[in-house]
Amino acid sequence: MMKRTLIVLACTAALSASAIAAGSTAPPKGKATISLPGDAGMAFKPGPGVGAVQANCLTCHSSAYVSTQPVLTKAQWNAEVVKMKNVYGAPIADDQIPAIVDYLTTNYGKP
């Protein structure tokens, strides 16, 4: 019985020591902040439909990502936008698709 009591006391002491050691780490002071690189120099070209593109495409993509895509035809841009909505779940309203496609075709597409 004495051996069992010693084992229980030793385990209790070990657990207490680890709890004290774990709690002794002071939390960081103040809020942690990070700085992300900006989109400087990579903004969308101005033009009709730019608002629809900014409101819908920047949810997932940077403007640099959009503007560095291959040059696509209107049909190809339409397929891309519809894919973003239907396959990837982009929250694009159906009435915004023509404005987005027209903007992308005019500014980043084949004439």
N, C-alpha and C positions, 0 to 999 in steps of 0.2 A: 504494500500500500504506500509506503514511503517513497519507493521508486516512481510510482505513478504520479504522486503529488509533485515530485521534483521535475518530472517531465512536463507536466501541465504548467508549472511555474516557469520553467525555462522557455516553453513555447509562448506563454503570455508575455514574458519579458522581451523576447525576440520580436513579437508582433508589435508591442508597444514602442520599441526602439525604431522599427521601420516606419511606423505611423508618425512618430515625432520627426524622423529624418525627412520623410516625404513632405510633411507640413512646414518644414523650416525654409523651404525655397520661397523667397518673397516674390509675389506677382510683379510683373513689370509695372512701372509707374507711368501714368498718363495713357492716352490712347495711342495705339500703333497707327501709323499712317504710311501710305505708299504713294508714290507718284508714278503715273502712267505716262508714256510718251503721248504727245498730242498728235493731232491730225494735220499739223501745220504744213502747208504746201500741198496737201493731198485732198483738199476739199473738192466736192463735186463742182463741175462746170455749171455756171448759172444758166437758167433756161426754163421753159415751160415744163412742169412735171418734177422739177428738182425737189419740191416740198414733199411730194408723194414718195420719191426715192429715199429722201432723208428719213421720213417718218417710218418707212417700212423696211428698207434694206439695212439701215444702220443698227437695227435691233440685233442682227447677227454678224454683219460684215463691217469692216472699216471701209472708208471711201477709197483707200488705196487698193483694197482687195477687189472692189467692184471695177475700178478704173484700169486695173491691170489684167482684166480678163481678155480672152481672144476676141477679135473683132467678129461680131455675129450679125446675121441678118435679122430682120424684124421677126420672122417666124421662129428663129432660133432663140432670140431674147424672150419671146412669148413663152416658148417651151420651158426655158429656164425659170422664169417667174412662176409659171403654173406649177412646175416641179417643186419649187421652194414652198409654195402654198400647200399643195396636195400631198407631197411625199415627206417633206421635212417639217410640215406643220407651221410654216410662217403665218402669222396672223395678218394676212393681207386681205382687205375687203375686195370682193369681186369688181366693184366699180373703180378701184384704184389700179387694177392691172393694166388697162389701156394707157393710162398716163405714165406708168412706170416703164412699160415697153416702148412707148414713143420716145420718152426721154433717153433711155438706154440706147435705142437705135440711132437717134439723132446725134448723141454725144460720144458713144462708144461702139457704134455699129457700122455695118456696111450700108452705104447709101442705096 
